[in-house]
Amino acid sequence: MSIFNKCFEFTRADEAIAMGIYPYFTPIQEVKGNRVIVDGKEMLMVGSNNYLGLLDHPEVMKAAQDAVEKYGVATCGSRFLNGTLDIHLELEERLAKFTGKEAALAFSTGFQTNQGIISTLVGKEDAVITDKMVHASIVDASRLSRGLVYSYKHNDMADLEKQLASLDDNTGRLIVVDGVFSMEGDLTDLPGVVELAKKYNSRVMVDDAHGIGVMGKNGRGTCEHFGVEDDIDLVMGTFSKSFASLGGFVAGEKKVISYIKHFARSMIFSASITPASVATVLATLAIIQNEPERREKLWSITKKMRTGFQAMGFKTGPTETPIIPLIIGTDELAFMLWKLIKDEGLFTNPVVYPAVPKGQALIRTSYSATHTDEQLERVLKIFEKCGKQLGIIQ
């Protein structure tokens, strides 16, 4: 039997393309703030993680351009060898200060960040315990580690305690959670996690990819939002959301960060973040710190859209963030709704199993601080029209 048999037997994508309801890998031809051009047609973007609207901020774009002029377009090497620029070190110093930790380390992607942290720290005598709904990068990183892997029911502290209590006292423990869960938009019960971590002598790592820049009075993320920053051992963040760039980082105790720096294969054997990407993060970090009104606007928009969808009869689940999912049910119905709203000029993201539980397919909408009232009203009207057409709402 050929190892390629599974490839030739996979036909779902081709079938969806033939039916005109394939929603993935859509080529965007041009970006103009919250507007994008797809197949020559302008669409309104409500599916991006550009939460603070910094994607095309003039200062940010100039910083990236200046970095290219000074350093070129790439480093052509890993951080371990010739790929460390002075701005990499500047970025790490500023991220450590921003998060209130001793040190920080930047990786080339968010996926590599989680892979590097977890697979490096969790050895064969250790255990990693995760929420069942954590990001795929955490799942894969846990598998790559040499330790025991446990997961507990989503946000269920009783089940987390059961997992922790089952471990031998001599087992090293790392609890890993998402600060904001990226599909449903809900928050992890960080105070509950912290309480159990103290009780069972465990370390805590928070993947705050969707929280940093958005959550907390100063935008420091979910840990700041819950007031538990000093109780969290490792904070992980990505640059592809609020920072409008590419890459990721981890912040924590200096000795721990140094260990990860010298043993994380996903960093040592990968080319470092490009100069333009680093400069972009430095510029957006300054805006996050100096312009809190962007977060205030984003939260006003979030409240408006969540209230509007719920008033129509859409189920939005437990979301508490600018990620507002519309829970549809079957994959087929979700794809049909996606196609209708696409034809009306909205760019959104349908999400199906295994990214969400079976029967809980959804349309994931997400918002930016730069969406206008006119654009938001248009979004609500289109969803109301298409939702009624399919009988999802009355």
MIKOL-906097 format. One record per atom (N, C-alpha, C): residue in three letters; x, y, z. Coordinates in steps of 0.02 Angstrom, whole numbers, plus 50000, padded with zeros to 5 digits. Each point is the difference from the previous one (the first is absolute). Example, Ala and Ser with C-alpha at 12.3 -4.5 7.8 and 13.67 -1.06 7.14 Angstrom:
2
ALA506604971650390
ALA499555005950000
ALA500455006050000
SER499825005349964
SER500425005950003
SER499615005550037
//
This chain:
394
MET500424994050000
MET499585006050000
MET500445006350000
SER499855004749959
SER500385006249995
SER499835004750057
ILE500515003450026
ILE499885004950052
ILE499595005949975
PHE499965000749933
PHE499625005549971
PHE499254998349990
ASN499794993850016
ASN499314998249988
ASN499515004750033
LYS500165002050062
LYS499555004550036
LYS499915006649964
CYS500525002149964
CYS499975006449964
CYS499514999549942
PHE500024994549963
PHE499564999249943
PHE499284998650021
GLU499914997350061
GLU499334998650025
GLU499675006150031
PHE500395005250012
PHE499735006150029
PHE499665004249945
THR499345000450002
THR499635003449946
THR499565005850025
ARG499955000950065
ARG499545005150027
ARG500155007049975
ALA500635001749996
ALA500195006749977
ALA499795001049927
ASP500154995149958
ASP499825000549929
ASP499255000549991
GLU499634996250041
GLU499275000249995
GLU499735006850020
ALA500285002950054
ALA499775006650022
ALA500175005449949
ILE500594999449968
ILE500195004849948
ILE499524999649942
ALA499814993949979
ALA499544999049945
ALA499315003050016
MET499814999750064
MET499345002650021
MET500025007650013
GLY500605002849999
GLY500065007250012
GLY499945002050073
ILE500134995250046
ILE499945001650071
ILE500654998550037
TYR500565000149965
TYR500654998950032
TYR500255006650028
PRO500085000650067
PRO500145006550030
PRO500735001550018
TYR500454995349985
TYR500685000650027
TYR500515002049946
PHE500575002550023
PHE500555002149956
PHE499765005149948
THR499565004550020
THR499755005149954
THR500545005249986
PRO500195001049938
PRO500525004949985
PRO499745007250004
ILE500305004050043
ILE499825007050006
ILE500485004049957
GLN499735004049955
GLN500405003549951
GLN500255006850024
GLU499655002950047
GLU500195006750025
GLU499675001150067
VAL500345003850044
VAL499735001650065
VAL499995007650009
LYS499425002650020
LYS499925007150013
LYS499655000850068
GLY500384999650054
GLY499705000350066
GLY499564994050012
ASN499365001350012
ASN499524994650011
ASN499674997549936
ARG500235002549944
ARG499744997949936
ARG500534996049962
VAL499774994749967
VAL500464995849961
VAL499714998949931
ILE500434998549953
ILE499784998449932
ILE500094992549989
VAL499454996749983
VAL500014992849985
VAL499654999049933
ASP500354996849954
ASP499734998949932
ASP499775006649969
GLY500385005350013
GLY499845006549971
GLY499435003650033
LYS499714997150054
LYS499435002950034
LYS500205002450069
GLU499785005950019
GLU500155002550067
GLU499554996750052
MET500304997850055
MET499644996850054
MET500195003350065
LEU499554999850049
LEU500135002650067
LEU500274994350043
MET500595001050029
MET500324994850040
MET499735000050072
VAL499694994550019
VAL499804998950069
VAL500234993150022
GLY500604998149976
GLY500274993550018
GLY500745000350017
SER500265006050011
SER500715000950013
SER500145000550075
ASN500634998750020
ASN500215000950069
ASN500355006850009
ASN499885004649955
ASN500295006650002
ASN499615004450050
TYR500004997850064
TYR499555002850050
TYR500065007550010
LEU500605002749999
LEU500105007150013
LEU500055004249937
GLY499924996749942
GLY500005003749937
GLY500685002849981
LEU500544996750019
LEU500675002649988
LEU500334997349936
LEU499634995949964
LEU500264996749941
LEU500315004949949
ASP499675005849991
ASP500255004849951
ASP500105006950032
HIS500145000150065
HIS500145006350034
HIS500625003249969
PRO499985006449983
PRO500575003349966
PRO500664999350038
GLU499995000950065
GLU500634999550039
GLU500274992949999
VAL499554995250002
VAL500214993049999
VAL500304998149933
MET499685002149947
MET500254998549933
MET500685003349988
LYS500085006250024
LYS500645003449991
LYS500564996550039
ALA499844997650061
ALA500504996450039
ALA500244993749964
ALA499534996549968
ALA500184994049963
ALA500435001849940
GLN499825005249965
GLN500395002149941
GLN500705002350020
ASP500055003750054
ASP500665002350024
ASP500454994150018
ALA499704994850030
ALA500394994150020
ALA500274996349939
VAL499604999749947
VAL500244996849938
VAL500585003949971
GLU499955006650002
GLU500555004249974
GLU500644998950039
LYS499944999050066
LYS500604999350042
LYS500284992950002
TYR499564994950003
TYR500234993250012
TYR499894995349940
GLY499615002149950
GLY499814995449946
GLY499354996650015
VAL499814995249958
VAL499344996850007
VAL500014993850045
ALA500584997450017
ALA500034993950041
ALA500674999750036
THR500054995350047
THR500634999150036
THR500424994449970
CYS499674995449964
CYS500354994449968
CYS500394995850050
GLY499714999250059
GLY500324995950051
GLY499594999650063
SER500174995350043
SER499654999150063
SER500275004750053
ARG499605001150052
ARG500225004250055
ARG500654997350031
PHE500074993449999
PHE500574996850031
PHE500665001949968
LEU499975001649935
LEU500625001349963
LEU500025007349976
ASN499845001249937
ASN500075006849973
ASN499345003949998
GLY499464997250028
GLY499355003149991
GLY499755004550056
THR500435001950047
THR499795004550053
THR500205007249982
LEU499505004349994
LEU500115007149988
LEU499915003850066
ASP500265006050002
ASP499925004050062
ASP499265001350015
ILE499595000449947
ILE499295001350013
ILE499644993950028
HIS500264994049988
HIS499724994050033
HIS500085000850077
LEU500595002150020
LEU500135000850072
LEU499595005850029
GLU499945005449963
GLU499595005650022
GLU499284997850010
LEU499744996149952
LEU499314997750005
LEU499914995650062
GLU500464995550012
GLU499934995550058
GLU500045003850066
GLU500425005050003
GLU500045004250060
GLU499345003750012
ARG499725002749947
ARG499385003850007
ARG499404995450015
LEU500004994049973
LEU499464995350015
LEU500034997650073
ALA500614998950025
ALA500084998050070
ALA499735005550046
LYS500175006249984
LYS499775005650041
LYS499245000849995
PHE499744999249940
PHE499285000649988
PHE499604994850040
THR500244993950000
THR499654994650035
THR500164999550074
GLY500505003950023
GLY500194999950070
GLY500404993850019
LYS500344997149952
LYS500414994150013
LYS500745001749995
GLU500434995450023
GLU500725001350000
GLU500304999949930
ALA499754995849957
ALA500304999249933
ALA499474997649951
ALA500165000849936
ALA499564997749946
ALA500424997349943
LEU499704995849959
LEU500344996949944
LEU499524999849941
ALA500225002449942
ALA499585000249941
ALA500144994149953
PHE499474997349971
PHE500044994549952
PHE499735002449933
SER500104996049948
SER499815002049933
SER499254999449986
THR499654995450035
THR499274999549994
THR499714998350068
GLY499365001150008
GLY499674998150062
GLY500004992550010
PHE499884996349947
PHE500004992750005
PHE500674997450026
GLN500545002749972
GLN500674998050022
GLN500135002050073
THR499695005450021
THR500105002350069
THR499744994750049
ASN499384998049991
ASN499714994950044
ASN500384993449994
GLN500184998349939
GLN500384993749990
GLN500665000350038
GLY500345005649995
GLY500655000750033
GLY499964999950076
ILE499515003750027
ILE499935000450073
ILE499854993250030
ILE499474996949977
ILE499734994050032
ILE500464993949989
SER500224999149937
SER500424994249986
SER500685000550034
THR500215006150016
THR500655001050034
THR499944999150075
LEU499475002450030
LEU499934999950073
LEU499744993450027
VAL499564996849963
VAL499674993950025
VAL500414993949981
GLY500334997150051
GLY500424994049989
GLY499624993750017
LYS500354994349997
LYS499674993550008
LYS499754998950071
GLU500245003850048
GLU499764999250069
GLU499465005250017
ASP499795003849949
ASP499535005550012
ASP499324998749968
ALA499535004450015
ALA499334999649972
ALA499795006949975
VAL499655000149944
VAL499695006149974
VAL499254998950002
ILE499655004750029
ILE499274999450009
ILE499675005949965
THR499564998649952
THR499705005349960
THR499244999750000
ASP499705005749987
ASP499285000349987
ASP499874996549933
LYS499454996449995
LYS499854996249938
LYS499935004549939
MET499875006550010
MET499875004449944
MET500615004449982
VAL500594998450024
VAL500585004149985
VAL500174999649925
HIS500415004849979
HIS500195000549930
HIS500394993849977
ALA499954998649936
ALA500334994149972
ALA500754999950012
SER500315005950003
SER500725000350011
SER500194997350069
ILE499565000950048
ILE500124997350068
ILE499914992549999
VAL499494997749964
VAL499884992849995
VAL500614996549969
ASP500245002849944
ASP500574996949966
ASP500645000550042
ALA500095005750033
ALA500595000850042
ALA500004995050058
SER499414998750028
SER499954995250054
SER500184993049976
ARG499794998449940
ARG500164993449971
ARG500754999349988
LEU500325005549982
LEU500724999949986
LEU500414999550064
SER499725002150055
SER500364999650064
SER500084992650018
ARG500464998750045
ARG500124993150020
ARG499604998250063
GLY499585004650022
GLY499644999050062
GLY499314997049994
LEU499674999550056
LEU499314997750003
LEU499545005749978
VAL499484998549962
VAL499555005149974
VAL499304998750026
TYR499715005150033
TYR499324999550026
TYR499605006049974
SER499344999149995
SER499575005649983
SER499384999650043
TYR499725005850015
TYR499405000350041
TYR499435003349962
LYS499394998650021
LYS499415002849967
LYS500045007650000
HIS499755002949946
HIS500075007249988
HIS499775004150060
ASN500475003850027
ASN499875004650056
ASN499694996650061
ASP500134993650007
ASP499714996150056
ASP500544999150054
MET499965004250051
MET500524999850052
MET499984993650041
ALA499424997050007
ALA499964993750037
ALA500374994549963
ASP499945000049933
ASP500354995049961
ASP500755001449999
LEU500195006449999
LEU500725001750004
LEU500294997550066
GLU499645001050054
GLU500254997750065
GLU500064992450001
LYS499524996749969
LYS500034992749997
LYS500644997749965
GLN500175003349944
GLN500614998249964
GLN500625001350041
LEU500025005850033
LEU500585001850041
LEU500084995350059
ALA499454998250032
ALA500024995750059
ALA500234993049983
SER499924998049938
SER500184993249980
SER500764999249989
LEU500365005649998
LEU500724999649986
LEU500414998850062
ASP500564996749991
ASP500474998950054
ASP500295006650024
ASP500135000650064
ASP500255006250028
ASP500665002249970
ASN500394995349974
ASN500655001649972
ASN499985001949926
THR499404999949972
THR499925001649929
THR500005007649989
GLY500435002449956
GLY499985007149982
GLY499375001449960
ARG499665005650013
ARG499365001249968
ARG499995006949966
LEU499775000149938
LEU499905006349964
LEU499295000249975
ILE499615004650027
ILE499315001049976
ILE500035005149944
VAL499714998349942
VAL500015004549942
VAL499295001549978
VAL499835006449996
VAL499335002149981
VAL500035005649949
ASP499485000849962
ASP499905006149960
ASP499705005350045
GLY500245006249993
GLY499675005550037
GLY499325001349970
VAL499985000949934
VAL499395000749961
VAL499964994149953
PHE499454996450000
PHE499934994349954
PHE499795002749932
SER500394998249949
SER499995003649936
SER499394998949957
MET499634994650011
MET499404998849959
MET499375002750034
GLU499914998550065
GLU499405002050035
GLU500055006950032
GLY500625002550010
GLY500085006750028
GLY499915000550074
ASP499964994350035
ASP499915000350073
ASP500695000150034
LEU499995001450065
LEU500625000550039
LEU500104993950043
THR500634998350011
THR500144994650048
THR499895002550071
ASP499844995550045
ASP499905001850070
ASP500685000350033
LEU500365005549986
LEU500695000550026
LEU500045000150076
PRO499555003650035
PRO500044999750073
PRO499934992950027
GLY499564996049969
GLY499924993150021
GLY500624995849985
VAL500305001249942
VAL500614996449981
VAL500575001750049
VAL500065006450016
VAL500535002250046
VAL499924996850069
GLU499394999950024
GLU499864997150067
GLU500224992750002
LEU499834996249948
LEU500174992949998
LEU500754999049989
ALA500315004449961
ALA500724999549989
ALA500385000750065
LYS499785004650042
LYS500335001050065
LYS499894993950045
LYS499394997349998
LYS499834994350043
LYS500404993949981
TYR500134999149935
TYR500334993949976
TYR500715001349973
ASN500305005550022
ASN500705001449984
ASN500144999549925
SER499605003649961
SER500064999749927
SER500195006949972
ARG500334999949943
ARG500155006149964
ARG499455001449949
VAL499905006449983
VAL499465001849955
VAL500275003949940
MET499794998049941
MET500165003649938
MET499355002049967
VAL499965006349979
VAL499405002649967
VAL500185002049928
ASP499674996949952
ASP500045002149930
ASP499505005749992
ASP500265006149997
ASP499565005849997
ASP500015003349931
ALA500034995949949
ALA500045002549931
ALA499445005049984
HIS499394998450023
HIS499435004349984
HIS499825004750057
GLY500405000050053
GLY499865004350057
GLY500445006150005
ILE500644999149984
ILE500475005650005
ILE499835005449950
GLY499995006250025
GLY499805005749959
GLY499265001650007
VAL499604994950019
VAL499285000850003
VAL499755000050073
MET500214995150039
MET499754999250068
MET500425004050049
GLY499695002050055
GLY500355003550053
GLY500015007649990
LYS500055003650054
LYS500005007349998
LYS500555002749956
ASN500584996950002
ASN500585002349962
ASN500164995649940
GLY499544995449983
GLY500104995749943
GLY500494994450011
ARG500164998550062
ARG500504994850013
ARG499694993049998
GLY499354999649989
GLY499704993549987
GLY499554997350054
THR499844993649993
THR499534996650044
THR500254999850072
CYS500654999250009
CYS500284999850068
CYS499875006650036
GLU500095005649965
GLU499865006550029
GLU499255000850012
HIS499604997749954
HIS499275000450006
HIS499764996850065
PHE500294994350018
PHE499794996450060
PHE500415001950062
GLY500515004149991
GLY500415002150057
GLY500454994550027
VAL500244995649956
VAL500414994450023
VAL500694999949967
GLU500235005749976
GLU500635000349963
GLU500594997050039
ASP500035001450064
ASP500564997650041
ASP499974992550013
ASP499414996949987
ASP499914992950013
ASP500114995749939
ILE500125003149943
ILE500094996349937
ILE500754999549985
ASP500244994049990
ASP500724998949990
ASP500245001849930
LEU499614998349950
LEU500195001349931
LEU499415003049962
VAL500135005649967
VAL499505003149956
VAL500244999449928
MET499584997049959
MET500174999349929
MET499545004649960
GLY500275003149949
GLY499605004249957
GLY500224999349928
THR499575002049954
THR500184999949929
THR499975007149973
PHE500355001149944
PHE500035006649970
PHE499505000849942
SER499634994849985
SER499565000149941
SER499295002350015
LYS499885002450060
LYS499345002550017
LYS500055007650013
SER499995002150062
SER500025007150016
SER500645003449976
PHE500554996249995
PHE500645002949978
PHE500065000449924
ALA499524997449963
ALA499975000749927
ALA500644998049965
SER500314994550023
SER500644997949971
SER500024992449996
LEU500584997150009
LEU500084992849998
LEU500534997950050
GLY499854994750039
GLY500474997550049
GLY499654998850066
GLY500404998650051
GLY499724998850067
GLY500545001150052
PHE499794999850064
PHE500485001050054
PHE499774996450063
VAL500484999150045
VAL499854997550067
VAL500365004450050
ALA499675001550056
ALA500305004150052
ALA499944996450067
GLY500535000450041
GLY500004996750065
GLY500645001450037
GLU500184995650047
GLU500625000950038
GLU500604999549954
LYS500515003850016
LYS500605000549957
LYS500324993149988
LYS500084996150053
LYS500324993549993
LYS499594995249957
VAL499345000450006
VAL499564995649960
VAL500045002049927
ILE499985006449986
ILE500045002449931
ILE500684998249970
SER500535000550039
SER500664998249975
SER500034992649981
TYR499694995850041
TYR499994992849986
TYR499644998649935
ILE499415003149992
ILE499624999149938
ILE500415002549940
LYS500335005650009
LYS500415003149947
LYS500544995349974
HIS500284996150045
HIS500574995749982
HIS499804992849981
PHE499364998250010
PHE499814993149986
PHE499384999349955
ALA499645005549985
ALA499404999449959
ALA500194999149926
ARG499874994049975
ARG500204998449931
ARG499625004349950
SER499395001950015
SER499605003949953
SER500285007149991
MET500425002250047
MET500335006449991
MET500714999149972
ILE500374995450027
ILE500694999049980
ILE500064998149926
PHE499524996149976
PHE500044997549931
PHE499515003549953
SER499815006250017
SER499575004049956
SER500325006849988
ALA499905002749941
ALA500245006849987
ALA499635004950046
SER500345005250021
SER499705004850047
SER499485004549966
ILE499625003550041
ILE499485004549974
ILE500315005349955
THR499675001549946
THR500265004949953
THR500035007050031
PRO500465004249977
PRO500065006750027
PRO499355004049998
ALA499644999549945
ALA499385003849993
ALA499494997750053
SER499974993550013
SER499534997450049
SER500175002450070
VAL500655000050017
VAL500225002450065
VAL499835007450009
ALA500165004049949
ALA499865007150004
ALA499265001450006
THR499594996049967
THR499285000750005
THR499764998950072
VAL500264994850032
VAL499804998650069
VAL500215005750046
LEU500615002549991
LEU500235005550042
LEU499555006149992
ALA499795001449939
ALA499565005849988
ALA499304998950029
THR499734994149991
THR499324998650026
THR500004999750076
LEU500544997550030
LEU500054999750072
LEU499955007050030
ALA500335004849968
ALA499975006950023
ALA499285002749996
ILE499654998449946
ILE499315002349992
ILE499554996750052
ILE500094993650012
ILE499604996550050
ILE500075003450068
GLN500615002150017
GLN500135003150064
GLN499765007350004
ASN500025003449943
ASN499865007250000
ASN499305002049977
GLU499624995349972
GLU499345001749974
GLU499474995250027
PRO499835000550065
PRO499504995650029
PRO499305001049970
GLU499905005749967
GLU499355001449969
GLU499834994949945
ARG500514996849972
ARG499874994849950
ARG499654994150032
ARG500234998050059
ARG499674994550035
ARG499285001950020
GLU499935006250023
GLU499335002350019
GLU499524999849942
LYS500235002149941
LYS499584999749940
LYS499844992849982
LEU500494995750005
LEU499904992949983
LEU499484996950045
TRP500015001650065
TRP499514997150046
TRP499305002849988
SER499965006249978
SER499355002949982
SER499714996449940
ILE500434998649951
ILE499784996449940
ILE499794992950018
THR500394996850043
THR499854993150021
THR499314999650032
LYS499865004650045
LYS499345000150034
LYS499445001049950
LYS500095004649953
LYS499495001549950
LYS499854993849958
MET500524996649977
MET499894994349955
MET499724994050036
ARG500254998650060
ARG499744994350038
ARG499265001150016
THR499835006050023
THR499305001650016
THR499574999649937
GLY500265002549944
GLY499614999949938
GLY499864993049976
PHE500504995650001
PHE499904993149978
PHE499524996350046
GLN500085001050064
GLN499564996550048
GLN499285002449993
ALA499905006349987
ALA499325002749991
ALA499654996949939
MET500394998349950
MET499724996749940
MET499804992850013
GLY500324996950050
GLY499874993050015
GLY500584995449987
PHE500585002849980
PHE500594995949989
PHE500284997850068
LYS500264993950002
LYS500344997550060
LYS500745001949995
THR500245003850049
THR500705002250000
THR500434996450051
GLY499714995450037
GLY500394996150048
GLY500265004350057
PRO500544997850033
PRO500255003350060
PRO500515005549986
THR500045002549939
THR500525004949983
THR500005006150046
GLU500605002350017
GLU500095006150039
GLU500495004749967
THR500124999049936
THR500555003549965
THR499765002449931
PRO500445003449962
PRO499835002149933
PRO499924994349950
ILE500124993950022
ILE499844994149960
ILE499284998250014
ILE499565000849951
ILE499284998650011
ILE499794994549952
PRO499944993850025
PRO499794994549957
PRO499244999749995
LEU499764998149942
LEU499294998749991
LEU499934992549991
ILE499744996850051
ILE499974992750000
ILE499414997749956
ILE500154996349947
ILE499504998249950
ILE499754992950009
GLY500464995250012
GLY499804993050009
GLY500364995549951
THR499684998249945
THR500314995449952
THR500515003549956
ASP500474996149976
ASP500515002749955
ASP499665002949937
GLU499524996249973
GLU499685002149938
GLU499655006750007
LEU499655001050056
LEU499645006350010
LEU500485005850010
ALA500554998650034
ALA500515005250011
ALA500315002149933
PHE500144995149956
PHE500285001649935
PHE499505003849957
MET499374998350006
MET499485003549961
MET499945007350021
LEU500025001050066
LEU499975006950025
LEU500625003949979
TRP500584996850006
TRP500625003249978
TRP499965002249928
LYS499734995749956
LYS499955001649929
LYS499535005949988
LEU499445000150036
LEU499535005549991
LEU500305006750021
ILE500325000150058
ILE500285006450023
ILE500615002049959
LYS500364995149972
LYS500555001549955
LYS499735003649937
ASP499464997349973
ASP499705003149941
ASP499755007050014
GLU499855001450064
GLU499785006750020
GLU500595004750015
GLY500614997349997
GLY500595004250008
GLY500334999950068
LEU499894994750040
LEU500324999550065
LEU500514994349999
PHE500605001350026
PHE500514994850006
PHE499994997550072
THR499794993850010
THR499984996950066
THR500334993149997
ASN500004996550057
ASN500334993550003
ASN499524994750027
PRO499824995049959
PRO499624994450026
PRO500464995250037
VAL499784997450056
VAL500424995650041
VAL499614993650014
VAL500304994349983
VAL499664993650009
VAL500464995250039
TYR499734994250016
TYR500394994850034
TYR500624998449959
PRO500604999150031
PRO500124999250072
PRO500195006450037
ALA499975005749966
ALA500155006350034
ALA499485001750053
VAL499394997549990
VAL499465000650050
VAL499674993150006
PRO499634998750054
PRO499674993550007
PRO499514998649943
LYS499884993749986
LYS499524998149948
LYS499315002850016
GLY499675002649949
GLY499345002950009
GLY500015007150025
GLN500605002850008
GLN500075006950025
GLN500365004449949
ALA499914998549935
ALA500315004149948
ALA499785007250008
LEU500455004649985
LEU499845007150011
LEU500315004449947
ILE499755006149998
ILE500325005349962
ILE500365004450049
ARG500665000349993
ARG500405003950047
ARG500085007149973
THR499725004850036
THR500105007049982
THR500465003150053
SER500405004849978
SER500455003550047
SER500075007249976
TYR500145004450048
TYR499935007149986
TYR500635004050016
SER500055005749966
SER500575004450006
SER499785006750028
ALA500465003450034
ALA499855006650028
ALA499855005149945
THR500164998349938
THR499915004849945
THR499364998749960
HIS499594995150019
HIS499364999149966
HIS499565006150015
THR499675002549949
THR499575005850008
THR499284997850017
ASP499615004750026
ASP499304998550015
ASP499634997849938
GLU500145003349944
GLU499684998249937
GLU500164992949980
GLN500634998050007
GLN500214993249983
GLN499664994950046
LEU499965001650064
LEU499704995450048
LEU499264999049987
GLU499665005449984
GLU499284999449984
GLU499904995749938
ARG500455000749952
ARG499964995949939
ARG500084992750017
VAL500474998450044
VAL500114993150021
VAL499374997150031
LEU499705003650046
LEU499404997650034
LEU499424998949951
LYS499915004649953
LYS499454999449952
LYS500104993949955
ILE500614998949978
ILE500144994249956
ILE499884993550037
PHE500244999550062
PHE499894993950038
PHE499264998850014
GLU499645005350014
GLU499284999250013
GLU499654997549937
LYS500165002949944
LYS499694998049936
LYS500164992749984
CYS500634998150004
CYS500204993249981
CYS499794994850051
GLY500025001950065
GLY499794995550052
GLY499264998349994
LYS499605004949984
LYS499284998749990
LYS499874995949937
GLN500395001249948
GLN499924996449937
GLN500114992550010
LEU500464998250045
LEU500144993050013
LEU499604997250059
GLY499605004150032
GLY499604997750056
GLY500394999150065
ILE500605002950003
ILE500414999550060
ILE499715004450055
ILE499755005949980
ILE499645004550045
ILE499335001549971
GLN499555002550041
GLN499315001449977
GLN499925007249977
//
